[in-house]
């Protein structure tokens, strides 16, 4: 599955509103990194999922834009009277291999476990981070900035596989 959803200006608006809602308490507070941790966990898991060419994670990523496109376009029309249905240049993370896929599954599993232990506010922040991360990875700019991620995931996965095969790569 190589299809990705095209993000519109309305979808970008929806993602930026959620990002703003998560950054605002940090900006007006003590600006401690731990205030952004829950949002960052969700964003990180979504970025890893964005590297998946298929499966449930790849499908969820490729369709994340359509969720925000409709809501953002309606909000833009209702609030400003402008049409925000113009599409943005799309991007995609490519090159995830089988060993990198193992790392993606572990990373997403860790975020799911964090979600299960989180309080109500942090659960919303994790979900918000996942949505924003997945949506922004549909754009050429963010996908281009994270183009290194699939290779990094593959490298970590290769090292772990070699360690279990007895190659001593980690020693």
Secondary structure, DSSP 8 states (H G I E B T S, - for coil): -------BHHHHHHHHHHHHHHHHHHHHTT--GGGGHHHHHHHHHHHHHHT-SSHHHHHHHHHHHHHHHHHHHHHHHHHH------B--B-------HHHHHHHHHHHHHHHHHHHHS-HHHHHHHHHHHHHHHHHTTBHHHHHHTTTHHHHHHHHHHHHHHHHTT--TT-
